């Protein structure tokens, strides 16, 4: 495949050429008006005819570019350049013209079903914000750059979703749901790499829909709830162990009471039950000795 890159086409101000055409037409009309009867077949007559023919040929070279638009030109099957600046211009009248928009566009992908990194079927959709930066690549390197953007974006979404789990309670493990900004950056990079050949720049790519597939949605909801409970319990236990350790060390350093290993074990048991239990603990006051 020949990689065509954008270059500037030969162009001059259309107003300048238009002024010349108007002058030529005015001179020709004035000459023919002065003629009475049969026109003489002399140099002046044929020069006026030639001026009118030249004016007709140059008319095909005018083109208008609107803001955030570009024009791509080809001559006898070869790319000769592009024009980007808005206004009225003139170029080779025998060039074929192809208009390309430079405006920012949104691509909203369809909801697609794919398996995440854990093998769970999920539904995912994304929005891709893009615009053309190289008109030659967009026009000649791919068949239809808009369809190319849509297909390659969907491919990138599928690949990204298969490399990350839907959700994760591990802070060090990235997931589609808990790290939307990081996932958006990775998705943008993947889409940009795929669209490089088409001369398209990806401004932003972000997941706009993310859910488990309907057939497993209820099961995965219960699983999420169970994982959340387990994660919360783990936090509670870790905190309780730290509090018990701090209490034992505080008592020993303050010299309030000296406990043997058996009484430490009993105290640890009581403190853990009081701290970890879901129900409010009921204290029991012991009026005897520790060994009673």
BAVO-189991 format. One record per atom (N, C-alpha, C): x, y, z. Coordinates in steps of 0.1 Angstrom, whole numbers, padded with zeros to 4 digits, always signed. Example, Ala and Ser with C-alpha at 12.3 -4.5 7.8 and 13.67 -1.06 7.14 Angstrom:
BEGIN
+0132-0057+0078/+0123-0045+0078/+0132-0033+0078/+0128-0022+0071/+0137-0011+0071/+0129+0000+0079/
% end
This chain:
BEGIN
+0008-0012+0000/+0000+0000+0000/+0009+0013+0000/+0005+0022-0008/+0013+0035-0009/+0007+0044+0002/+0015+0049+0011/+0011+0058+0021/+0012+0072+0016/+0000+0078+0013/+0000+0092+0008/-0002+0102+0019/+0007+0112+0019/+0006+0122+0030/+0002+0135+0023/-0004+0144+0032/-0010+0156+0027/+0001+0166+0023/-0002+0174+0012/+0007+0185+0008/-0002+0196+0003/+0003+0208+0001/-0004+0219-0003/-0006+0220-0018/-0017+0223-0023/-0020+0224-0037/-0017+0238-0042/-0014+0239-0055/-0012+0252-0061/-0025+0259-0061/-0026+0271-0056/-0038+0279-0055/-0035+0294-0055/-0044+0302-0061/-0043+0316-0060/-0056+0322-0056/-0057+0335-0053/-0069+0341-0049/-0080+0340-0060/-0091+0335-0057/-0102+0334-0067/-0107+0348-0071/-0106+0357-0062/-0111+0371-0065/-0102+0377-0076/-0089+0374-0076/-0080+0380-0086/-0084+0374-0100/-0086+0361-0101/-0089+0354-0114/-0103+0359-0118/-0112+0360-0108/-0126+0365-0112/-0126+0379-0118/-0117+0388-0112/-0116+0401-0118/-0111+0401-0132/-0101+0392-0135/-0096+0391-0148/-0106+0386-0158/-0114+0376-0154/-0125+0371-0162/-0135+0382-0165/-0139+0389-0155/-0149+0400-0157/-0144+0410-0167/-0131+0414-0166/-0125+0423-0176/-0125+0418-0190/-0121+0405-0191/-0121+0399-0205/-0135+0398-0211/-0145+0395-0203/-0159+0395-0208/-0164+0408-0211/-0160+0418-0203/-0164+0432-0206/-0158+0437-0219/-0145+0434-0222/-0139+0438-0234/-0145+0431-0246/-0148+0418-0245/-0154+0411-0256/-0167+0416-0259/-0176+0418-0249/-0189+0423-0251/-0189+0437-0258/-0180+0446-0253/-0178+0459-0259/-0174+0458-0273/-0165+0449-0277/-0161+0448-0291/-0172+0443-0300/-0180+0433-0295/-0191+0428-0303/-0202+0438-0305/-0204+0447-0295/-0215+0457-0295/-0211+0467-0306/-0198+0470-0307/-0194+0480-0317/-0195+0475-0332/-0196+0462-0333/-0196+0457-0346/-0210+0458-0352/-0211+0462-0365/-0223+0464-0372/-0223+0455-0384/-0233+0446-0385/-0233+0437-0397/-0224+0425-0395/-0218+0421-0406/-0210+0410-0407/-0196+0412-0399/-0193+0404-0389/-0180+0407-0382/-0168+0403-0390/-0158+0411-0390/-0146+0409-0398/-0138+0397-0391/-0133+0388-0400/-0125+0377-0395/-0111+0381-0394/-0108+0389-0384/-0094+0393-0382/-0089+0389-0368/-0077+0394-0365/-0071+0390-0352/-0079+0395-0340/-0084+0407-0341/-0092+0412-0330/-0104+0404-0327/-0111+0399-0338/-0123+0391-0336/-0119+0378-0329/-0109+0371-0335/-0105+0358-0329/-0100+0359-0315/-0093+0370-0312/-0088+0372-0299/-0099+0373-0288/-0110+0380-0293/-0121+0381-0283/-0128+0368-0281/-0129+0360-0292/-0135+0347-0291/-0126+0338-0282/-0113+0339-0284/-0103+0332-0275/-0104+0336-0261/-0107+0349-0258/-0108+0353-0244/-0120+0347-0238/-0131+0346-0245/-0143+0341-0240/-0141+0326-0237/-0135+0319-0246/-0132+0304-0244/-0123+0302-0232/-0113+0311-0230/-0104+0310-0219/-0111+0313-0206/-0120+0322-0206/-0128+0325-0194/-0137+0313-0191/-0143+0306-0201/-0151+0295-0198/-0143+0283-0192/-0130+0282-0197/-0122+0271-0191/-0118+0274-0177/-0114+0286-0174/-0110+0290-0161/-0121+0289-0151/-0133+0290-0155/-0145+0289-0146/-0145+0276-0137/-0139+0265-0143/-0139+0253-0136/-0129+0252-0125/-0120+0262-0124/-0110+0262-0114/-0113+0269-0101/-0125+0275-0101/-0129+0282-0088/-0134+0272-0078/-0131+0274-0066/-0136+0266-0055/-0137+0274-0042/-0147+0270-0034/-0149+0277-0021/-0147+0268-0010/-0139+0272+0000/-0137+0263+0012/-0144+0270+0024/-0152+0263+0031/-0158+0268+0043/-0150+0265+0055/-0152+0272+0067/-0144+0270+0079/-0145+0255+0083/-0133+0250+0087/-0132+0236+0092/-0135+0226+0081/-0132+0230+0069/-0133+0221+0057/-0120+0221+0049/-0118+0211+0041/-0107+0211+0032/-0111+0205+0019/-0103+0208+0009/-0105+0203-0005/-0093+0195-0010/-0096+0183-0014/-0085+0174-0020/-0086+0174-0035/-0074+0175-0042/-0074+0177-0056/-0066+0165-0062/-0072+0160-0073/-0065+0150-0081/-0065+0154-0096/-0054+0151-0103/-0053+0154-0117/-0048+0142-0124/-0057+0137-0134/-0055+0125-0142/-0051+0114-0133/-0058+0112-0122/-0055+0100-0113/-0044+0102-0103/-0038+0114-0102/-0027+0116-0092/-0031+0127-0082/-0027+0124-0070/-0030+0134-0059/-0020+0146-0061/-0026+0158-0062/-0017+0170-0064/-0017+0179-0052/-0026+0177-0042/-0025+0185-0030/-0038+0188-0024/-0038+0195-0013/-0050+0198-0005/-0050+0213-0002/-0062+0219+0000/-0064+0232+0004/-0072+0233+0017/-0068+0241+0027/-0075+0241+0040/-0080+0255+0043/-0074+0266+0039/-0078+0279+0043/-0091+0283+0037/-0100+0288+0045/-0114+0292+0041/-0113+0304+0031/-0122+0304+0021/-0122+0315+0012/-0125+0310-0002/-0124+0320-0012/-0126+0317-0026/-0112+0316-0033/-0109+0305-0040/-0096+0303-0046/-0098+0298-0060/-0086+0297-0067/-0086+0292-0080/-0074+0283-0082/-0076+0272-0089/-0065+0263-0092/-0067+0257-0106/-0059+0247-0109/-0060+0241-0122/-0075+0236-0124/-0081+0241-0135/-0095+0238-0137/-0098+0224-0141/-0087+0216-0144/-0089+0202-0148/-0087+0193-0137/-0085+0198-0125/-0084+0189-0113/-0098+0185-0108/-0098+0173-0104/-0110+0168-0097/-0110+0172-0082/-0121+0176-0077/-0122+0181-0063/-0130+0172-0054/-0124+0170-0042/-0131+0161-0032/-0131+0169-0019/-0143+0171-0014/-0144+0179-0001/-0143+0169+0011/-0135+0173+0021/-0133+0166+0033/-0136+0175+0045/-0144+0171+0054/-0147+0179+0066/-0136+0177+0077/-0132+0188+0083/-0123+0188+0094/-0129+0190+0108/-0143+0190+0108/-0150+0192+0120/-0149+0180+0130/-0150+0183+0143/-0149+0172+0152/-0162+0164+0152/-0161+0151+0152/-0173+0142+0151/-0173+0133+0163/-0185+0128+0166/-0187+0118+0177/-0192+0105+0171/-0185+0095+0175/-0189+0081+0171/-0194+0074+0184/-0207+0071+0184/-0213+0063+0195/-0214+0049+0191/-0207+0040+0196/-0207+0026+0192/-0219+0019+0197/-0223+0008+0190/-0234+0000+0195/-0230-0008+0207/-0240-0012+0215/-0237-0021+0226/-0232-0034+0221/-0220-0038+0225/-0215-0051+0220/-0213-0060+0232/-0214-0073+0230/-0212-0083+0240/-0198-0089+0239/-0191-0089+0250/-0177-0094+0250/-0174-0100+0264/-0165-0109+0264/-0160-0115+0277/-0149-0106+0283/-0150-0103+0296/-0139-0096+0302/-0128-0105+0305/-0118-0100+0313/-0106-0107+0316/-0109-0120+0324/-0120-0119+0332/-0124-0131+0340/-0133-0141+0333/-0136-0138+0320/-0145-0146+0312/-0159-0144+0314/-0163-0133+0321/-0177-0130+0323/-0182-0122+0311/-0194-0126+0306/-0200-0118+0294/-0205-0105+0299/-0201-0094+0292/-0205-0081+0296/-0210-0073+0284/-0218-0063+0286/-0222-0054+0275/-0214-0041+0277/-0208-0036+0266/-0200-0024+0266/-0202-0015+0254/-0202-0002+0256/-0203+0007+0245/-0195+0019+0248/-0190+0026+0238/-0181+0038+0240/-0184+0049+0231/-0180+0061+0234/-0181+0072+0225/-0167+0077+0222/-0164+0079+0209/-0151+0083+0204/-0153+0096+0197/-0145+0106+0201/-0145+0119+0196/-0132+0121+0187/-0134+0124+0174/-0123+0123+0164/-0125+0134+0153/-0114+0137+0146/-0115+0146+0135/-0103+0143+0126/-0104+0147+0113/-0094+0144+0103/-0083+0155+0104/-0070+0150+0104/-0059+0159+0105/-0050+0158+0092/-0052+0147+0085/-0045+0145+0072/-0055+0141+0061/-0058+0151+0053/-0069+0148+0043/-0065+0138+0032/-0052+0138+0029/-0048+0128+0019/-0049+0114+0024/-0045+0111+0036/-0046+0098+0042/-0061+0094+0043/-0069+0103+0048/-0083+0100+0049/-0090+0097+0036/-0086+0103+0025/-0092+0101+0013/-0087+0090+0005/-0074+0087+0006/-0067+0077-0003/-0062+0065+0004/-0059+0066+0017/-0053+0054+0024/-0063+0044+0028/-0076+0048+0029/-0086+0039+0033/-0098+0041+0024/-0107+0031+0023/-0118+0031+0013/-0128+0042+0017/-0132+0041+0030/-0142+0051+0036/-0138+0053+0050/-0132+0065+0052/-0126+0068+0065/-0136+0068+0077/-0149+0071+0074/-0159+0071+0085/-0162+0057+0089/-0164+0048+0079/-0166+0034+0082/-0154+0028+0089/-0142+0032+0084/-0130+0027+0090/-0129+0031+0105/-0133+0043+0108/-0133+0048+0122/-0142+0039+0131/-0154+0037+0125/-0164+0029+0133/-0159+0015+0135/-0154+0008+0125/-0150-0006+0127/-0138-0007+0136/-0128+0001+0134/-0116+0000+0142/-0119+0004+0156/-0128+0013+0159/-0131+0017+0172/-0138+0005+0180/-0147-0002+0173/-0153-0013+0179/-0143-0024+0182/-0134-0026+0173/-0123-0036+0175/-0115-0033+0187/-0111-0020+0189/-0103-0016+0200/-0111-0018+0213/-0124-0015+0213/-0133-0017+0225/-0133-0031+0229/-0135-0040+0219/-0135-0055+0222/-0122-0059+0228/-0111-0055+0223/-0098-0059+0227/-0095-0054+0242/-0099-0041+0244/-0097-0035+0257/-0105-0042+0268/-0118-0045+0265/-0126-0051+0275/-0122-0065+0278/-0115-0072+0269/-0111-0086+0271/-0098-0086+0280/-0091-0075+0282/-0079-0075+0290/-0081-0070+0304/-0093-0065+0308/-0095-0060+0321/-0108-0067+0327/-0108-0069+0340/-0121-0074+0346/-0131-0063+0347/-0144-0067+0348/-0155-0058+0350/-0153-0050+0363/-0150-0057+0373/-0148-0051+0387/-0138-0058+0394/-0131-0050+0404/-0121-0056+0412/-0121-0049+0425/-0119-0057+0436/-0118-0051+0450/-0103-0049+0453/-0094-0053+0445/-0080-0051+0447/-0076-0037+0442/-0071-0029+0450/-0068-0015+0446/-0056-0015+0436/-0048-0025+0436/-0037-0025+0426/-0041-0031+0413/-0053-0036+0411/-0057-0042+0399/-0067-0033+0392/-0064-0028+0380/-0073-0020+0373/-0085-0027+0368/-0097-0021+0367/-0109-0027+0362/-0117-0017+0354/-0126-0022+0346/-0134-0013+0337/-0143-0004+0345/-0148-0008+0357/-0157+0000+0364/-0151+0009+0374/-0140+0005+0381/-0134+0013+0391/-0124+0022+0386/-0119+0021+0374/-0108+0030+0369/-0112+0036+0356/-0123+0044+0355/-0128+0049+0342/-0118+0058+0335/-0111+0066+0342/-0102+0076+0336/-0090+0069+0330/-0084+0059+0337/-0073+0052+0332/-0077+0043+0320/-0089+0037+0321/-0094+0029+0310/-0096+0037+0297/-0102+0050+0300/-0104+0059+0289/-0091+0063+0281/-0081+0065+0289/-0068+0068+0283/-0063+0057+0274/-0064+0045+0280/-0059+0033+0273/-0067+0030+0260/-0080+0033+0261/-0089+0031+0250/-0086+0041+0239/-0083+0053+0243/-0080+0064+0233/-0067+0060+0226/-0057+0055+0233/-0044+0052+0227/-0046+0040+0217/-0054+0030+0221/-0056+0019+0212/-0063+0023+0199/-0073+0031+0201/-0080+0036+0189/-0071+0044+0180/-0063+0053+0186/-0054+0062+0178/-0044+0054+0170/-0039+0043+0176/-0029+0035+0169/-0036+0028+0157/-0048+0024+0158/-0055+0017+0147/-0059+0027+0136/-0061+0040+0140/-0066+0050+0130/-0055+0058+0124/-0042+0055+0128/-0031+0063+0123/-0030+0064+0108/-0033+0052+0102/-0032+0051+0087/-0042+0060+0080/-0053+0063+0087/-0064+0070+0080/-0063+0085+0082/-0053+0090+0089/-0051+0105+0091/-0061+0111+0100/-0066+0103+0110/-0076+0107+0120/-0070+0108+0133/-0073+0119+0140/-0068+0121+0154/-0080+0119+0163/-0077+0111+0174/-0087+0108+0184/-0086+0118+0195/-0096+0126+0197/-0096+0136+0208/-0098+0129+0222/-0108+0120+0222/-0112+0114+0234/-0119+0101+0231/-0118+0091+0239/-0125+0078+0238/-0129+0074+0253/-0142+0072+0255/-0146+0069+0269/-0158+0059+0268/-0158+0050+0278/-0169+0041+0279/-0181+0048+0284/-0192+0046+0277/-0205+0052+0281/-0215+0042+0286/-0213+0030+0284/-0222+0019+0289/-0214+0007+0293/-0217+0002+0305/-0210-0010+0310/-0219-0017+0319/-0222-0030+0316/-0231-0038+0324/-0228-0052+0321/-0232-0061+0330/-0232-0075+0328/-0243-0079+0318/-0241-0090+0311/-0251-0094+0302/-0263-0099+0309/-0275-0097+0304/-0287-0100+0311/-0288-0114+0317/-0282-0124+0310/-0283-0138+0315/-0276-0140+0328/-0266-0132+0331/-0258-0134+0343/-0259-0122+0352/-0267-0112+0349/-0267-0100+0357/-0271-0102+0371/-0282-0110+0374/-0286-0112+0387/-0276-0120+0395/-0270-0130+0389/-0259-0138+0396/-0247-0130+0399/-0243-0122+0390/-0231-0113+0392/-0234-0102+0402/-0247-0098+0403/-0250-0088+0413/-0249-0094+0427/-0254-0107+0429/-0252-0113+0442/-0237-0116+0445/-0229-0119+0434/-0215-0121+0436/-0208-0108+0440/-0212-0097+0434/-0206-0084+0438/-0210-0081+0452/-0222-0084+0456/-0226-0081+0470/-0218-0090+0480/-0216-0102+0476/-0208-0111+0485/-0193-0107+0486/-0188-0103+0474/-0174-0098+0474/-0173-0085+0482/-0183-0077+0481/-0182-0065+0489/-0183-0067+0504/-0191-0077+0508/-0192-0081+0522/-0179-0087+0527/-0173-0095+0519/-0160-0102+0523/-0149-0091+0524/-0149-0082+0514/-0139-0071+0515/-0141-0062+0527/-0154-0059+0531/-0156-0051+0543/-0152-0059+0555/-0155-0072+0556/-0152-0080+0567/-0136-0080+0569/-0130-0081+0558/-0115-0082+0559/-0110-0068+0565/-0115-0057+0561/-0111-0044+0566/-0114-0044+0581/-0126-0049+0585/-0130-0048+0599/-0120-0057+0608/-0117-0069+0603/-0108-0078+0610/-0094-0072+0611/-0089-0066+0600/-0076-0060+0600/-0076-0049+0611/-0086-0041+0611/-0087-0030+0620/-0088-0035+0635/-0096-0045+0637/-0097-0051+0650/-0084-0056+0656/-0077-0063+0647/-0064-0069+0651/-0054-0058+0655/-0054-0047+0648/-0046-0036+0651/-0050-0029+0664/-0063-0028+0667/-0067-0022+0679/-0064-0031+0691/-0065-0044+0690/-0062-0054+0700/-0047-0053+0704/-0039-0053+0693/-0024-0052+0695/-0021-0039+0702/-0027-0028+0698/-0024-0015+0704/-0029-0015+0719/-0040-0022+0722/-0045-0022+0736/-0036-0030+0745/-0031-0042+0740/-0022-0050+0748/-0009-0043+0751/-0003-0037+0740/+0009-0029+0742/+0007-0017+0752/-0004-0011+0750/-0007+0001+0759/-0008-0003+0774/-0014-0014+0776/-0016-0019+0790/-0002-0023+0796/+0006-0030+0788/+0019-0034+0793/+0028-0022+0795/+0028-0012+0786/+0037-0001+0788/+0033+0008+0800/+0019+0009+0802/+0015+0017+0813/+0016+0010+0827/+0018-0003+0826/+0019-0011+0838/+0006-0012+0846/-0005-0011+0839/-0018-0012+0846/-0021-0026+0851/-0018-0036+0843/-0020-0049+0846/-0010-0058+0839/-0006-0069+0845/+0003-0079+0839/-0005-0092+0836/-0006-0095+0824/-0014-0107+0820/-0004-0118+0815/-0008-0130+0819/+0000-0142+0813/-0006-0145+0799/+0000-0155+0793/-0004-0158+0779/-0019-0163+0779/-0023-0170+0789/-0037-0175+0789/-0047-0163+0790/-0044-0153+0798/-0053-0142+0800/-0052-0133+0788/-0040-0132+0782/-0040-0124+0769/-0048-0130+0758/-0048-0143+0757/-0056-0150+0747/-0071-0148+0750/-0075-0148+0763/-0089-0146+0766/-0093-0131+0763/-0084-0122+0766/-0087-0108+0763/-0088-0105+0748/-0078-0111+0741/-0079-0110+0726/-0092-0115+0721/-0096-0127+0726/-0109-0133+0721/-0121-0123+0724/-0121-0118+0736/-0132-0109+0740/-0132-0096+0731/-0120-0090+0730/-0119-0078+0722/-0123-0080+0707/-0119-0091+0701/-0122-0094+0687/-0137-0096+0686/-0143-0104+0695/-0158-0106+0695/-0165-0093+0696/-0161-0084+0705/-0167-0071+0706/-0166-0062+0694/-0154-0062+0688/-0151-0053+0677/-0156-0058+0663/-0156-0072+0661/-0160-0077+0649/-0175-0080+0648/-0181-0083+0659/-0195-0087+0659/-0204-0076+0653/-0214-0081+0645/-0224-0072+0640/-0234-0066+0650/-0237-0074+0660/-0246-0070+0671/-0238-0063+0682/-0245-0054+0689/-0238-0047+0700/-0234-0056+0711/-0222-0055+0715/-0217-0064+0726/-0223-0061+0739/-0226-0071+0747/-0231-0069+0761/-0220-0072+0771/-0216-0062+0778/-0204-0064+0788/-0209-0072+0800/-0199-0080+0805/-0201-0088+0817/-0190-0083+0827/-0195-0078+0839/-0186-0073+0849/-0182-0085+0858/-0169-0087+0859/-0164-0097+0868/-0159-0091+0881/-0165-0094+0892/-0162-0088+0905/-0152-0096+0913/-0148-0107+0907/-0138-0116+0914/-0125-0114+0908/-0116-0124+0909/-0103-0122+0904/-0103-0127+0889/-0092-0124+0883/-0090-0128+0869/-0090-0143+0867/-0087-0150+0878/-0086-0165+0877/-0098-0172+0882/-0108-0164+0887/-0120-0170+0893/-0129-0176+0882/
% end
